[in-house]
Amino acid sequence: MSTAPSGIEQEGQDGVDGHLLLIGWRNQAVPAVNALGCRVTWVVTPGEAAQVRDEGFTQDLVLVADPTNPEQILAGLARSGYTLAGFTAVGSDLEFTLVAASVVGELAGARCLPVRTAVLLRDKVAQKNALRAAGLPVADTLAIGDLGELAEPPMSPPFVVKPPLGAGTTDTWVLRDEAEIAALLESRGRDTAGPWAVESFVTGHEVQIDGVVRGGRVVRLAVSRYLQNLILIREGAVNASVVLDPDRYAVMYERAHELVARSLEILEHRDGVFHMEAFDQGDRLVFSECGGRTGGALTRQQLGRQFGLDLMDEWARSLVGLPAGVLDGYRSEHVYGYTLLLPPEGRIEHVPDLKEVLGRPGVVEGSVSLKKGDVWGRLLHSSQRAGRVLVRGADEEELVTRLHDIGEWFRSAVVVSPAP
């Protein structure tokens, strides 16, 4: 059952006065939310409630079956005794609940991400069409209703197919010719209903750009480079990233700032955080995607270690109107990056424990989620992992070597037997 509202307005330790409504559970957000010192109500599923408490959130919970559904959120608030007028700010740091939070926020007349902006930050077709219309370099993009329409392709291969409201590389394919199109349709069988986004394939090395925007001004950003483009996950690529040095990559940072500033202006994302991806083509950056949330994997951790940039704190502060708290000028003497750990396919018989992982060269933090008895199959999307590690090196070259080494070590250290 939901925790009943106390009816008491509390003034936060930073002078924050009001009632914040958060939609969708993200455990990494708890310290930043608690630090605000204001009253907070969090909408989560019943299955998440115990974990929320275990992570240290002690204020009000509203339980709903689906936090992405505005109807369920509104009903949950009503049965728990809340009125929308009681909330001064509404937000989310999750991809799938971003729009729902904005819808509820606008209905409440509260501080929130505008619904139009939230939709553009979520829907890949609407987002790219808006940027292309404004003259930014971006893939040609259109929507189809069913994968069967690819039998007569709407554009020439190679092209990419993905859900317009997806995340990561789930259900994402590069189709280079008629044979690959036919193979996709055969593998999906009757499960082809969309809608689906179809985009022209963009060349270049993929980078991620993360940062803070306030009042329409890009306050801070950081550029990281994926070791391999995430679109190649199905072909054996590993989700790994290295922070790029602002001095060594000064031109890259200038281009990134220009692309981010113009993109966020078009998307009307004026306050909060952003996670953008782009393709480095040598002489320019081509826009890929942009989210109005903090980055996944260990992006937040690597930027915190590298630049003292606490993106989750910046997200929380922006929700309630506090000024940005970025540390200007700080830069670690080390270079940081992360990699997701992957085992060979099969039934897991032995997995290195976390102590062994943390003892590898350069590893500063990590986790192992794989257990004996698990069955590991073919890699299908970019967030699939058996563990993950944050690694540091004296320079970029040493860091890249260490990232490759720990990935290879983990794979060889996992013992598997053939899966049934």
C-alpha positions in Angstrom: 0.0 0.0 0.0 1.1 3.6 -0.5 2.5 5.7 2.3 0.0 8.4 3.2 1.1 12.0 2.7 2.1 13.8 5.9 0.6 17.1 5.0 3.6 18.9 6.3 5.7 21.1 4.0 9.4 21.1 4.8 12.0 23.6 3.9 15.1 21.9 2.5 18.7 22.3 3.6 19.4 24.2 0.4 16.5 26.5 0.9 14.2 24.3 -1.2 10.6 24.7 -0.3 7.9 22.6 -1.9 6.9 19.1 -2.8 8.7 17.2 -5.5 7.0 14.3 -7.4 9.3 11.8 -9.0 8.1 9.3 -11.6 9.9 5.9 -12.0 12.4 4.3 -9.7 16.2 4.9 -10.3 18.3 3.8 -7.3 21.3 6.0 -8.3 19.1 9.1 -7.8 18.5 8.5 -4.1 21.5 10.4 -2.6 20.9 13.4 -4.9 17.2 13.5 -4.0 17.8 13.1 -0.3 20.4 15.9 -0.4 17.7 18.4 -1.7 16.2 18.4 1.8 12.7 19.0 0.4 9.6 16.9 0.6 9.5 14.2 -2.0 7.0 11.7 -3.2 8.1 8.9 -5.5 5.9 6.8 -7.9 7.2 3.3 -8.2 5.9 -0.3 -8.8 5.0 -2.6 -5.8 8.0 -4.8 -6.7 10.4 -1.9 -6.3 9.1 -0.6 -3.0 11.4 -2.7 -0.8 14.5 -1.8 -2.8 13.6 1.9 -2.6 13.7 1.7 1.2 16.8 -0.4 1.2 18.6 2.3 -0.9 17.8 4.9 1.8 14.7 6.7 0.6 12.4 7.2 3.6 9.7 9.6 2.3 6.4 9.0 0.6 5.8 6.3 -2.0 2.9 5.9 -4.4 2.6 2.4 -5.9 1.3 1.9 -9.4 1.6 -1.0 -11.9 3.0 1.1 -14.7 4.8 4.4 -14.0 4.9 5.1 -17.8 1.1 5.4 -17.9 -0.3 8.9 -16.9 -3.7 7.3 -16.1 -2.1 5.0 -13.5 0.0 7.7 -12.0 -3.0 10.0 -11.6 -5.1 7.2 -10.2 -2.4 6.2 -7.8 -2.0 9.8 -6.5 -5.8 10.1 -6.0 -6.2 6.9 -4.1 -3.2 7.9 -1.9 -4.9 11.2 -1.0 -2.8 13.6 -3.1 -4.0 16.5 -5.2 -2.0 17.7 -8.2 -2.0 21.3 -6.9 0.1 20.2 -4.0 3.2 19.5 -6.2 5.6 22.2 -7.0 7.9 20.2 -9.3 7.5 16.9 -11.2 10.3 15.0 -13.0 12.0 11.7 -14.0 15.5 10.6 -14.9 14.3 7.5 -16.7 13.9 7.2 -20.4 10.5 5.5 -20.4 8.8 7.7 -17.8 10.0 11.1 -19.1 6.9 11.9 -21.0 4.5 10.7 -18.3 6.3 12.9 -15.8 5.9 15.9 -18.1 2.2 15.2 -18.7 1.5 15.0 -15.0 3.7 18.1 -14.3 1.8 20.2 -16.8 -1.5 19.1 -15.4 -0.3 20.0 -12.0 1.0 23.4 -13.1 4.3 22.5 -11.6 7.9 23.0 -12.6 8.6 20.3 -15.2 10.1 19.5 -18.6 7.6 20.7 -21.2 5.6 17.9 -22.8 6.6 18.9 -26.3 10.3 18.8 -25.3 9.8 15.5 -23.5 8.3 13.9 -26.6 11.1 15.2 -28.9 13.7 13.9 -26.4 12.0 10.4 -26.6 10.7 9.8 -30.1 13.6 9.2 -32.5 11.7 10.0 -35.7 10.2 13.3 -34.4 13.5 14.3 -32.9 15.6 13.7 -36.0 13.0 15.3 -38.3 12.9 18.4 -36.2 16.7 18.7 -36.3 16.9 18.0 -40.0 14.3 20.7 -40.8 16.6 23.1 -38.9 19.6 22.2 -41.0 21.6 20.0 -38.6 23.5 17.0 -40.0 21.4 13.9 -39.1 20.3 10.6 -40.7 17.2 10.6 -43.0 14.5 9.1 -40.8 10.9 7.9 -41.4 8.4 5.7 -39.6 6.8 2.5 -40.8 4.0 0.5 -39.2 5.2 -3.0 -39.7 8.5 -4.7 -40.5 6.8 -6.4 -43.5 7.0 -3.0 -45.3 10.8 -3.6 -45.5 10.1 -6.2 -48.2 9.9 -3.1 -50.5 12.4 -0.9 -48.6 11.5 2.7 -48.1 15.1 3.7 -48.6 18.2 2.1 -50.1 20.4 -0.1 -47.8 22.3 0.2 -45.6 19.8 1.5 -43.1 19.0 1.0 -39.4 15.7 -0.2 -38.0 14.7 0.5 -34.4 11.7 1.3 -32.1 11.0 5.1 -32.2 10.5 5.0 -28.5 13.2 2.5 -27.6 16.4 2.8 -25.5 19.9 1.6 -26.1 20.1 -0.9 -29.0 17.2 -3.2 -28.0 15.4 -4.4 -31.2 17.9 -2.4 -33.4 19.4 -3.8 -36.6 21.7 -2.7 -39.4 20.4 -4.0 -42.7 22.9 -3.8 -45.4 21.2 -5.7 -48.3 18.2 -7.7 -49.3 19.6 -10.9 -47.7 19.8 -9.3 -44.2 16.3 -7.8 -44.7 14.9 -11.3 -45.5 16.8 -12.8 -42.5 15.3 -10.3 -40.1 11.7 -10.9 -41.4 12.2 -14.6 -41.1 13.6 -14.4 -37.6 10.8 -12.2 -36.4 8.0 -14.3 -37.9 4.7 -12.7 -37.0 6.2 -10.4 -34.4 6.7 -7.5 -36.8 4.1 -4.9 -35.7 5.5 -1.4 -35.0 5.7 1.4 -35.4 9.4 1.3 -36.4 11.9 4.0 -37.2 13.9 3.5 -40.3 17.1 5.7 -40.7 19.9 5.9 -43.2 23.1 4.4 -41.9 25.6 7.0 -40.7 29.3 6.4 -40.8 31.9 7.6 -38.3 33.1 6.8 -34.8 30.4 7.1 -32.1 30.9 9.5 -29.2 28.7 10.4 -26.3 28.3 13.9 -25.0 26.9 14.5 -21.5 26.3 17.7 -19.6 24.2 20.3 -18.0 21.9 23.0 -19.6 20.5 25.9 -17.6 18.3 28.7 -18.9 19.1 27.6 -22.5 22.8 27.8 -21.9 25.1 24.8 -22.0 26.8 25.1 -18.6 29.1 22.1 -18.9 29.7 19.1 -21.2 32.1 16.2 -21.5 32.9 14.0 -24.5 33.6 10.3 -24.3 34.4 7.9 -27.1 32.9 4.4 -27.4 35.6 1.9 -28.2 33.2 0.3 -30.7 30.0 1.7 -32.1 27.1 0.3 -30.1 25.1 -0.5 -33.3 27.6 -3.4 -33.8 26.7 -5.1 -30.5 24.9 -7.9 -32.4 28.2 -8.5 -34.3 30.3 -8.8 -31.1 31.1 -5.3 -30.2 31.5 -4.4 -26.4 29.9 -1.5 -24.7 33.0 0.4 -23.5 33.8 4.1 -23.2 36.8 6.4 -22.6 36.6 10.0 -21.5 38.3 12.4 -24.0 40.7 15.0 -22.7 39.5 18.6 -23.5 43.0 19.8 -24.4 44.0 16.9 -26.6 40.6 16.9 -28.3 39.9 20.7 -28.3 38.4 20.7 -31.8 36.1 17.8 -30.8 34.9 19.7 -27.8 34.3 22.9 -29.8 32.2 20.9 -32.3 30.4 19.1 -29.5 29.4 22.4 -27.9 28.1 23.8 -31.1 26.1 20.6 -31.9 24.7 20.4 -28.4 23.8 24.1 -28.1 21.9 24.1 -31.4 20.2 20.8 -30.9 18.9 21.6 -27.4 17.7 25.0 -28.7 15.6 23.2 -31.4 14.4 20.6 -28.9 13.6 23.4 -26.5 15.4 21.6 -23.7 16.5 24.6 -21.6 16.9 23.2 -18.0 18.3 19.9 -16.9 20.8 17.3 -18.1 21.4 15.7 -21.5 22.9 12.5 -22.9 23.7 12.8 -26.6 25.4 10.6 -29.1 27.0 11.6 -32.3 29.2 10.3 -35.1 32.7 11.7 -35.5 33.4 11.9 -39.3 36.7 13.6 -39.0 35.6 17.0 -40.2 32.3 17.2 -38.4 30.0 15.6 -35.8 26.7 14.1 -37.1 23.8 14.0 -34.6 22.6 10.6 -33.6 20.3 10.8 -30.6 19.7 13.0 -27.5 18.0 12.1 -24.2 16.9 14.4 -21.4 18.4 12.3 -18.6 21.7 11.1 -17.3 23.7 8.6 -19.3 23.6 4.9 -18.5 26.2 2.2 -17.9 29.0 3.9 -15.9 28.8 7.2 -17.7 27.9 9.1 -14.6 30.7 7.5 -12.6 33.4 8.1 -15.1 32.6 11.8 -15.5 32.4 12.2 -11.7 35.9 10.8 -11.3 37.3 12.6 -14.3 35.8 16.1 -13.9 34.0 16.1 -10.6 30.8 16.4 -12.6 27.9 14.9 -10.6 25.2 14.6 -13.3 22.6 13.0 -11.0 23.0 15.9 -8.5 22.7 18.4 -11.4 19.5 16.6 -12.6 18.0 16.8 -9.1 19.0 20.5 -8.6 17.5 21.5 -11.9 14.1 19.9 -11.0 13.7 22.2 -8.0 15.3 25.3 -9.5 18.6 25.3 -7.6 21.6 26.8 -9.4 24.0 24.5 -11.1 26.7 23.1 -8.8 29.3 22.1 -11.4 33.0 22.2 -10.4 34.6 24.4 -13.0 38.2 23.5 -13.9 38.6 20.3 -11.9 40.3 17.5 -13.9 41.7 14.2 -12.6 45.4 13.4 -13.3 44.1 10.0 -14.5 41.9 9.1 -17.5 38.8 7.1 -16.8 36.6 4.7 -18.8 34.3 1.8 -18.3 33.5 -1.5 -20.0 30.7 -4.1 -19.6 31.9 -7.6 -18.8 30.8 -10.4 -21.1 31.2 -14.2 -20.7 31.2 -16.9 -23.3 27.9 -18.5 -24.3 26.7 -21.5 -22.3 25.6 -22.5 -18.8 27.8 -20.8 -16.2 29.8 -23.1 -14.0 32.2 -20.6 -12.4 32.4 -16.8 -12.2 35.2 -14.6 -10.8 34.1 -12.9 -7.7 34.0 -9.1 -7.2 37.2 -9.2 -5.2 39.1 -10.7 -8.1 37.6 -8.2 -10.5 38.6 -5.2 -8.3 42.1 -6.6 -8.1 42.7 -6.2 -11.8 45.0 -3.4 -13.0 43.3 0.0 -13.0 39.9 -1.1 -11.8 38.5 1.4 -9.3 34.9 0.1 -8.9 32.7 -2.6 -10.4 30.0 -5.2 -10.0 29.4 -8.8 -11.1 25.8 -9.9 -11.7 26.4 -13.3 -13.3 25.9 -16.4 -11.1 26.6 -20.0 -11.3 23.8 -21.8 -13.1 22.8 -18.8 -15.3 22.6 -19.4 -19.0 24.3 -16.8 -21.2 23.1 -16.6 -24.8 23.9 -14.4 -27.8 24.4 -10.7 -27.2 21.4 -8.8 -28.4 21.5 -5.3 -27.0 24.0 -2.7 -25.5 22.9 -3.0 -21.9 23.3 -6.8 -21.7 26.2 -7.6 -19.3 27.5 -10.0 -16.7 29.2 -7.2 -14.8 30.8 -3.8 -15.3 33.9 -2.0 -14.2 35.2 1.5 -14.0 38.9 1.7 -14.9 41.6 4.3 -14.8 44.9 4.7 -16.6 47.8 7.1 -16.6 46.8 8.2 -20.2 44.3 7.2 -22.8 46.5 4.6 -24.4 47.1 2.7 -21.1 43.4 3.0 -20.3 42.3 1.4 -23.6 44.8 -1.4 -23.1 43.4 -2.1 -19.6 39.8 -2.0 -20.8 40.6 -4.6 -23.4 42.6 -6.7 -21.0 40.0 -6.9 -18.3 37.3 -7.8 -20.8 39.5 -10.6 -22.2 40.5 -11.8 -18.7 36.9 -12.0 -17.5 35.7 -13.9 -20.5 38.5 -16.4 -20.2 38.0 -16.7 -16.4 34.3 -17.7 -16.7 33.8 -21.4 -17.0 30.8 -22.6 -19.0 29.3 -25.9 -20.1 27.1 -26.3 -23.2 23.6 -24.9 -22.6 20.7 -27.4 -22.9 
